[in-house]
């Protein structure tokens, strides 16, 4: 009963948030999708972290630690570099661009007849294809959580439940493979009911309240998710014998060599040549990906902040919560589960081992946590799911209403300018349509895996150009089109020759990144520049950093862009060293490697602590504030 009350309280809070924000959200697209650009930096940062918490990510970490050790989690941690680039370089650019979506940046950054088609393509691709597939994959991952905690066949009246079961049987839909021993029909019926209820709840406050309601609920959802995670980590570590003896228990169960591999934060000595592909992937994937400059909901949160400083704070809060705070507790849970649910070498090599270890994250909640706290953790996982779903609905709808309806449908087909309330109505309808598309994809996810791999490779091809368009004035419309075209052609070719084998991923990623980057740069030099008027307007409005010498001279602002770029890169480096030093230092002290090396743990911790006040002072100072230069003729009001 206590578990149920916690769930009900969570639902009521979310619905009330949507209703409270409904009036303001209905005024305009700016209010609906950017909350009137009034979101405080710390709230925007927590909202980003809540979205990326996701219900499936802790399961992924548990699987990575069991199959390849702590070192494998660097595949997730390395994205902190991209997040810091967003915080120090791109967040202020996004905010000052004065756009509503990342697709709209093409309008203010490029010139030429293909600008409108490129904007429309990006809106459809990111807002529908990528958005709906990611949403579907999150929902499928959430099924493993729902199955354990939401046995609807035991709760609902038999007659009512039979209606759902009959639909499942007649339609042939299969939602997930049972981890509790239920038959496929019952499993799918339970999961369908769970997903529908979660989606109705999430869509209700997201559709009514817009981004303001999304951020408000995200803050609460992240707090609940972290409280549940901390409680779960406590019970897991306690059941495993306490933090002090965790390493010894791992050594007893798996032997010194395997324990060293499982607990190592650096490449284990016994991995041999396998470390090279891993390092290639880790070294490239944070930059060569479709969100390398924050494109998507991270940019949306940055644009919703009122000042450059708040946008920078949002990126930093997000990065530290995401990489350090959240990760340490997930590591405690994952390592504790190694002790509580040991496995043999034979089991580790069996099919389905990774999925089984991921499922243990959920099983442990059910078996180790008492009532009340179990309900808190369930709500935490549901909150993680809800915060991901609400963001994808709101973000996807922004493309449909702003870049499709307002930019194309209204002026081209209806021959008029769209009104504010009309656009908000389109936005709300778009939420529902996106949800329906995602559910159709969810039911057929197994048949689109190849398409998803193509999408990931496509993103790898786009990453460098997305970053360069902010840093280098020479990048033009054709640069981005070339990267897109080469990516679309090369992705299926690479998959044909190298397949989807994870062992070949480093080759696929490396070739895609190098070829598309080379093609984009080559096309840049053989095609016309973006016209000077567009570049000057963009420079005056956004005040970008980097290699904008020619445009800066035309605007009478020599030398600022490159100097500002250097100071921000330094800030990224200092913050990154501090972040990763603290992660390794605290992690190694909490879960010491069996071979020793305590001095390295304390050194890492010391470096991280010494550098912390340095980047913090830089973040809060006025040094990085970009006040408008009267000589450039742009008022701050234009950037808001």
C-alpha positions in Angstrom: 0.0 0.0 0.0 2.9 2.4 0.8 4.4 1.7 -2.6 1.1 2.5 -4.3 0.7 5.8 -2.4 4.2 6.9 -3.5 3.3 6.1 -7.1 -0.1 8.0 -6.8 1.6 11.1 -5.3 4.1 11.1 -8.2 1.3 11.0 -10.7 -0.7 13.8 -9.1 2.3 16.1 -8.9 3.0 15.6 -12.6 -0.6 16.2 -13.7 -0.8 19.3 -11.5 2.4 20.7 -13.0 0.9 20.4 -16.5 -2.3 22.1 -15.5 -0.6 25.0 -13.7 1.6 25.8 -16.8 -1.2 25.4 -19.3 -2.2 29.1 -19.5 1.3 30.4 -20.2 2.1 27.6 -22.6 -1.0 28.4 -24.7 0.2 31.9 -25.5 2.9 31.2 -28.1 5.4 28.7 -29.4 8.1 30.6 -27.5 6.2 30.0 -24.3 5.3 26.4 -25.2 8.7 25.1 -26.3 11.1 27.5 -24.5 9.0 28.6 -21.4 9.4 32.2 -22.5 13.2 31.8 -22.2 13.0 32.1 -18.4 14.3 28.8 -17.2 17.0 29.1 -14.5 20.3 27.4 -15.4 20.4 24.9 -12.6 16.8 23.8 -13.4 17.7 23.4 -17.1 20.7 21.4 -16.2 18.8 19.1 -13.9 16.2 18.7 -16.6 18.9 17.6 -19.0 20.2 15.1 -16.5 16.7 13.7 -15.9 16.1 13.2 -19.6 19.4 11.3 -20.0 18.9 9.3 -16.7 16.4 7.1 -18.7 15.0 3.9 -17.3 17.3 1.7 -19.4 20.6 3.4 -18.6 21.3 1.9 -15.2 20.5 -1.5 -16.6 23.0 -0.8 -19.4 25.7 0.1 -16.8 25.1 -3.1 -14.9 25.5 -5.1 -18.0 28.7 -3.3 -19.1 30.3 -3.8 -15.7 29.5 -7.5 -15.6 30.6 -8.2 -19.2 33.6 -6.0 -19.6 34.3 -4.3 -16.2 34.2 -0.7 -15.0 36.5 0.4 -17.8 33.8 -0.3 -20.3 31.6 2.5 -18.8 34.0 5.0 -20.3 31.9 4.6 -23.4 29.3 6.6 -21.5 31.6 8.8 -19.5 33.4 10.1 -22.5 30.3 12.0 -23.6 31.1 14.4 -20.8 33.6 16.1 -23.2 30.7 16.9 -25.6 28.6 18.2 -22.7 31.4 20.5 -21.6 31.8 21.8 -25.1 28.1 22.6 -25.0 28.5 24.4 -21.6 31.5 26.5 -22.4 31.2 27.1 -26.2 27.9 26.3 -27.7 25.2 27.0 -25.1 25.5 30.8 -25.4 25.6 30.5 -29.2 22.3 28.5 -29.2 20.7 31.1 -26.9 21.8 34.1 -28.8 20.8 32.6 -32.2 17.2 33.5 -31.3 15.8 30.3 -32.9 13.2 27.9 -31.6 14.8 24.6 -32.9 18.2 23.5 -34.0 16.8 22.9 -37.5 16.1 26.6 -37.7 19.8 27.5 -37.3 20.1 26.7 -41.0 18.0 29.8 -41.7 20.3 32.2 -39.8 23.6 30.5 -40.6 23.5 29.7 -44.3 22.4 31.3 -47.6 21.1 29.8 -50.8 18.0 28.2 -52.3 18.6 24.9 -50.5 18.3 26.4 -47.0 14.6 25.8 -46.7 14.7 22.1 -47.9 17.7 21.4 -45.6 15.7 22.9 -42.6 12.7 20.8 -43.6 14.8 17.6 -44.0 16.5 18.1 -40.6 13.1 18.7 -38.9 11.6 15.6 -40.3 14.7 13.4 -39.8 15.5 14.6 -36.2 11.9 15.3 -35.1 10.3 12.1 -36.5 12.8 9.4 -37.5 15.5 9.7 -34.8 13.1 11.0 -32.2 10.5 8.3 -32.6 13.0 5.4 -32.8 14.8 6.6 -29.7 11.4 6.9 -27.9 10.4 3.4 -29.0 13.7 2.0 -27.8 13.3 3.7 -24.4 9.8 2.2 -24.1 11.0 -1.3 -24.9 13.7 -1.0 -22.3 11.2 0.1 -19.8 9.2 -3.0 -20.3 11.7 -5.0 -18.3 11.0 -2.8 -15.3 7.3 -2.8 -15.7 7.1 -6.6 -15.9 8.6 -7.1 -12.5 6.6 -4.5 -10.6 3.3 -4.2 -12.5 1.6 -7.7 -12.7 -1.7 -6.5 -14.2 -3.0 -10.1 -14.6 -3.1 -10.3 -10.8 -4.7 -6.9 -10.2 -7.3 -6.4 -12.9 -10.7 -8.2 -13.1 -10.4 -11.2 -15.3 -13.0 -10.0 -17.8 -11.3 -6.7 -18.3 -7.8 -8.2 -18.6 -9.0 -10.8 -21.1 -10.0 -8.0 -23.5 -6.4 -6.8 -23.6 -5.0 -10.4 -23.8 -7.4 -11.2 -26.7 -6.2 -8.1 -28.6 -2.6 -9.1 -28.1 -3.3 -12.7 -29.3 -5.2 -11.5 -32.4 -2.8 -8.8 -33.4 0.3 -10.9 -32.9 2.1 -8.1 -31.0 4.9 -9.3 -28.8 6.3 -6.7 -26.3 9.4 -8.1 -24.7 10.6 -11.5 -23.6 9.5 -12.5 -20.1 12.1 -12.4 -17.3 9.5 -13.6 -14.8 8.5 -16.9 -16.5 5.1 -15.6 -17.8 3.8 -16.8 -21.1 4.2 -14.5 -24.1 0.5 -13.4 -24.2 0.4 -12.4 -20.5 3.8 -10.7 -20.7 2.8 -8.6 -23.7 -0.6 -7.8 -22.2 0.9 -6.6 -18.9 3.6 -4.6 -20.8 1.0 -3.0 -23.1 -1.1 -1.8 -20.2 1.9 -0.5 -18.3 3.3 1.4 -21.3 -0.1 2.9 -22.2 -0.8 4.2 -18.7 2.7 5.7 -18.4 2.4 7.4 -21.8 -1.1 8.8 -21.1 0.2 10.2 -17.8 3.3 11.7 -19.4 1.6 13.0 -22.5 -1.1 14.7 -20.4 1.3 17.1 -18.6 3.7 17.4 -21.5 0.9 18.4 -24.0 -0.9 20.8 -21.6 2.0 22.6 -20.0 4.8 22.5 -22.6 8.5 22.9 -21.6 7.7 24.8 -18.4 5.8 21.7 -17.1 8.4 19.3 -18.5 11.2 21.1 -16.7 9.3 21.4 -13.4 8.5 17.7 -13.4 12.0 16.8 -14.5 13.5 18.4 -11.4 11.2 16.4 -9.2 11.7 13.3 -11.2 15.5 13.5 -11.1 15.4 14.1 -7.3 13.1 11.0 -6.8 15.2 8.9 -9.1 18.4 9.8 -7.3 16.9 9.2 -3.9 15.8 5.8 -5.0 19.2 5.1 -6.5 21.0 6.1 -3.3 18.7 3.9 -1.2 19.2 1.0 -3.6 22.9 1.4 -3.6 22.9 1.3 0.2 20.9 -1.9 0.4 23.0 -3.6 -2.3 26.4 -2.7 -0.8 25.1 -3.6 2.7 23.9 -7.0 1.5 27.2 -7.6 -0.3 29.1 -7.2 3.0 29.7 -3.4 3.1 31.8 -1.0 1.1 35.1 -1.9 2.8 35.0 -5.5 1.9 33.5 -5.3 -1.6 36.8 -5.7 -3.4 37.8 -8.7 -1.3 34.4 -10.4 -2.1 34.9 -9.8 -5.8 38.4 -11.4 -5.6 37.0 -14.4 -3.7 34.3 -15.0 -6.2 36.1 -14.3 -9.5 39.9 -14.6 -8.8 42.5 -11.9 -8.8 42.9 -11.6 -12.6 39.2 -11.4 -13.4 38.6 -9.1 -10.4 41.3 -6.7 -11.6 39.5 -6.6 -14.9 36.1 -6.0 -13.4 37.2 -3.2 -11.1 39.7 -1.4 -13.3 39.1 2.2 -14.3 42.0 2.0 -16.8 42.6 -0.6 -19.6 43.2 -3.9 -17.9 46.6 -5.5 -18.7 45.0 -8.7 -20.0 42.9 -7.2 -22.8 45.8 -7.2 -25.3 45.0 -5.9 -28.8 41.3 -5.5 -27.9 42.0 -2.2 -26.2 42.8 -0.4 -29.5 39.3 -0.7 -31.0 37.8 0.4 -27.7 40.0 3.4 -27.5 39.2 4.4 -31.1 35.5 4.2 -30.3 35.8 6.1 -27.0 38.1 8.7 -28.6 35.8 9.5 -31.5 32.2 8.8 -30.6 31.8 11.8 -28.3 32.5 14.2 -31.2 31.3 12.2 -34.2 27.7 11.9 -33.2 24.5 13.7 -34.2 24.3 15.7 -30.9 28.0 16.8 -30.9 27.1 20.5 -30.6 24.1 19.9 -28.4 21.7 19.5 -31.3 18.3 18.4 -29.9 16.8 18.8 -26.5 20.1 19.9 -24.9 20.1 22.9 -27.2 16.5 23.5 -26.4 17.3 23.7 -22.7 20.1 26.1 -23.5 17.8 28.3 -25.6 15.3 28.4 -22.8 17.8 30.1 -20.4 17.5 33.9 -20.0 21.3 34.7 -20.1 24.6 33.3 -21.4 25.6 32.6 -17.8 22.5 30.7 -17.0 23.0 28.6 -20.2 26.6 27.9 -19.2 25.5 26.9 -15.7 22.9 24.5 -17.2 25.5 22.7 -19.2 27.9 22.4 -16.2 25.2 21.2 -13.8 24.1 18.6 -16.3 27.6 17.4 -16.9 28.5 16.9 -13.2 25.2 15.3 -12.3 25.4 13.0 -15.3 29.1 11.9 -15.2 30.0 12.1 -11.5 27.1 12.0 -9.1 24.9 9.5 -11.0 27.7 7.2 -12.1 29.2 6.6 -8.6 26.0 5.2 -7.2 25.4 3.1 -10.3 28.9 1.7 -9.9 28.1 0.8 -6.3 25.0 -1.1 -7.4 26.6 -2.8 -10.4 29.7 -4.0 -8.4 27.5 -5.1 -5.5 25.3 -7.1 -7.8 28.5 -9.0 -9.0 28.8 -10.2 -5.4 25.2 -10.9 -4.7 24.6 -12.7 -8.0 27.9 -14.2 -9.1 28.4 -15.9 -12.4 30.8 -18.5 -13.8 33.0 -18.1 -16.9 30.7 -20.5 -18.7 27.7 -18.3 -18.0 29.6 -15.3 -19.1 30.1 -16.8 -22.5 26.5 -17.9 -23.0 23.9 -16.2 -25.2 21.7 -13.8 -23.4 24.2 -13.2 -20.6 24.3 -9.4 -21.0 20.5 -9.2 -21.0 20.3 -11.4 -17.9 22.8 -9.2 -16.0 20.9 -6.1 -17.0 17.7 -7.6 -15.7 19.3 -8.3 -12.4 19.3 -4.5 -11.7 15.5 -4.8 -11.6 15.4 -8.2 -9.8 17.6 -6.8 -7.0 15.2 -4.0 -6.4 12.4 -6.5 -5.8 14.4 -8.8 -3.7 16.6 -6.5 -1.6 14.5 -3.4 -0.9 11.7 -3.2 1.7 8.2 -1.8 1.0 8.2 1.9 0.8 11.8 2.2 -0.4 10.9 -0.3 -3.1 8.1 1.9 -4.1 10.5 4.9 -4.1 12.9 3.1 -6.4 10.0 2.0 -8.7 8.8 5.6 -8.9 12.4 6.7 -9.5 12.7 4.4 -12.5 9.2 5.4 -13.8 10.3 9.1 -13.2 13.4 8.4 -15.3 11.2 7.0 -18.1 8.7 9.9 -17.8 11.4 12.5 -18.0 12.8 11.0 -21.2 9.4 10.6 -22.8 8.1 14.1 -22.0 11.3 15.6 -23.4 11.1 13.6 -26.7 7.4 14.5 -27.1 8.0 18.2 -26.5 11.2 18.4 -28.5 9.8 16.4 -31.5 6.6 18.6 -31.6 8.8 21.7 -31.8 10.0 20.6 -35.3 6.6 19.8 -36.5 5.0 23.1 -35.5 7.9 25.5 -36.1 9.9 24.0 -39.0 7.2 22.2 -40.8 3.9 24.0 -40.2 5.0 27.6 -39.6 7.9 27.5 -42.1 6.3 25.4 -44.9 2.6 24.5 -44.5 1.2 27.9 -43.6 3.1 30.1 -46.0 3.5 27.7 -48.9 0.2 25.7 -48.8 -2.2 27.9 -46.8 -0.7 31.1 -48.2 -0.9 32.9 -44.9 1.1 33.5 -41.7 0.3 31.1 -38.8 -1.2 32.5 -35.6 0.2 31.8 -32.2 -2.7 29.9 -30.8 -2.9 27.9 -34.0 0.8 27.0 -33.7 0.3 25.9 -30.1 -2.6 23.7 -31.2 -0.5 22.1 -33.9 2.2 21.5 -31.3 -0.2 19.7 -29.0 -1.6 17.6 -31.9 2.0 16.8 -32.9 2.7 15.4 -29.4 -0.1 12.8 -30.0 1.1 11.9 -33.5 4.7 11.4 -32.4 3.5 9.2 -29.6 1.4 7.0 -32.0 4.4 6.7 -34.4 6.7 5.7 -31.5 4.2 3.0 -30.4 4.0 1.5 -33.9 7.8 1.4 -34.0 8.0 -0.1 -30.6 5.7 -3.0 -31.7 8.0 -3.6 -34.7 11.4 -2.7 -33.3 13.0 -6.0 -34.1 12.5 -5.4 -37.8 14.2 -2.0 -38.0 17.5 -2.7 -36.3 19.5 -2.2 -39.5 17.8 1.1 -40.1 18.8 2.1 -36.6 22.4 1.3 -37.2 22.3 3.4 -40.3 20.9 6.2 -38.3 23.8 6.0 -35.8 26.3 5.9 -38.5 24.6 8.9 -40.2 25.0 10.8 -36.9 28.7 9.9 -36.8 29.1 11.5 -40.3 27.3 14.7 -39.3 29.1 15.3 -36.0 32.1 17.2 -37.2 30.2 19.6 -39.4 27.7 20.4 -36.7 30.6 21.6 -34.5 32.5 23.3 -37.3 29.5 25.5 -38.4 29.8 27.4 -35.1 33.6 27.7 -35.1 34.6 28.3 -38.8 33.0 30.9 -41.0 33.9 29.0 -44.2 31.5 26.1 -43.5 28.5 26.6 -45.8 25.2 25.0 -46.8 27.0 22.6 -49.1 29.3 21.4 -46.3 26.3 20.2 -44.3 24.6 18.8 -47.4 27.8 16.9 -48.4 28.1 15.4 -45.0 24.5 14.3 -45.1 24.7 12.8 -48.6 28.0 11.0 -48.0 26.7 9.6 -44.7 23.4 8.3 -46.3 25.4 6.6 -49.1 28.2 5.3 -46.9 26.2 4.0 -44.0 24.5 1.0 -45.8 27.8 0.3 -47.6 29.7 0.0 -44.3 27.0 -2.1 -42.8 27.0 -4.4 -45.8 30.8 -5.0 -45.6 31.2 -5.0 -41.9 27.8 -5.9 -40.6 26.5 -4.9 -37.2 29.1 -6.9 -35.2 30.1 -4.9 -32.2 33.7 -6.0 -32.8 33.7 -4.1 -36.1 32.2 -1.0 -34.7 35.5 0.9 -34.5 36.1 0.3 -38.2 32.6 1.5 -39.1 32.9 4.6 -36.9 36.4 5.4 -38.0 35.8 5.2 -41.7 32.5 7.1 -41.5 34.0 9.9 -39.5 37.1 10.3 -41.6 35.4 10.0 -45.0 32.5 12.3 -44.3 34.7 14.9 -42.6 37.1 14.9 -45.5 34.2 15.2 -48.0 32.6 18.1 -46.2 35.8 20.1 -45.9 36.6 19.4 -49.6 33.2 20.6 -50.7 33.6 23.6 -48.5 36.6 24.9 -50.5 35.1 24.2 -53.9 31.7 25.8 -53.4 30.7 29.4 -52.9 30.9 31.0 -49.4 27.9 31.9 -47.5 27.1 35.5 -48.6 28.6 38.2 -46.5 25.3 39.7 -45.4 24.2 36.4 -43.9 27.5 35.9 -42.1 27.6 39.4 -40.8 24.1 39.2 -39.4 24.9 35.8 -37.8 28.2 37.1 -36.4 26.5 40.2 -34.9 23.7 38.2 -33.4 25.4 35.1 -32.1 29.0 36.5 -31.6 30.5 33.0 -32.2 34.0 31.9 -31.1 36.7 30.5 -33.3 37.8 31.2 -36.8 35.7 34.1 -37.9 38.5 36.5 -38.9 37.2 37.7 -42.3 33.6 38.3 -41.0 34.9 39.9 -37.8 36.9 42.4 -39.9 33.8 43.2 -42.0 31.9 43.8 -38.7 34.8 45.9 -37.3 35.4 43.4 -34.5 38.9 42.1 -35.1 40.6 39.5 -32.9 37.8 38.8 -30.4 36.4 35.5 -31.8 39.7 33.6 -31.8 40.8 34.8 -28.4 37.4 34.0 -26.9 37.6 30.5 -28.4 41.0 29.8 -26.8 39.9 30.8 -23.3 36.8 28.6 -23.6 38.8 25.6 -24.8 41.1 26.1 -21.8 37.9 26.1 -19.6 36.8 22.9 -21.2 40.2 21.2 -20.5 40.3 22.4 -16.9 36.8 21.3 -16.1 37.3 17.9 -17.9 40.5 17.2 -15.9 38.8 18.1 -12.7 35.7 16.0 -13.5 37.4 12.8 -14.6 40.1 13.1 -11.8 37.3 13.2 -9.2 35.5 10.3 -10.9 38.5 8.1 -10.9 39.8 9.2 -7.5 36.5 8.7 -5.6 35.7 5.6 -7.6 39.0 3.9 -6.9 38.9 4.8 -3.2 35.3 3.4 -2.9 36.0 0.4 -5.0 39.8 -0.1 -4.8 41.5 -2.3 -7.4 42.8 -5.6 -5.9 46.4 -4.8 -7.2 46.6 -1.7 -5.0 47.8 1.7 -6.2 46.1 3.8 -3.5 48.5 6.6 -4.2 47.0 7.0 -7.7 43.5 7.3 -6.2 44.6 10.0 -3.8 46.5 11.9 -6.5 43.4 11.8 -8.8 41.2 13.1 -6.0 43.7 15.8 -5.2 44.0 17.0 -8.8 40.2 17.1 -9.1 39.7 19.1 -5.9 42.5 21.6 -6.7 41.0 22.4 -10.1 37.4 22.5 -8.9 37.6 26.1 -7.6 39.4 27.2 -10.8 36.6 26.2 -13.2 33.9 27.1 -10.8 35.3 30.7 -10.5 35.5 30.8 -14.3 31.9 29.7 -14.6 30.5 32.2 -12.2 32.6 35.2 -13.1 31.8 37.9 -15.7 34.9 36.9 -17.8 32.8 34.8 -20.2 29.9 37.2 -20.5 29.5 38.4 -24.0 27.9 41.8 -23.8 26.9 43.4 -27.1 29.4 45.7 -28.7 27.6 48.9 -29.7 29.8 49.0 -32.7 28.2 45.8 -34.0 24.7 47.4 -33.8 22.9 44.6 -32.1 20.9 45.0 -28.9 20.7 42.4 -26.3 16.9 42.3 -26.7 17.4 40.8 -30.1 19.2 37.8 -28.7 16.3 37.0 -26.3 
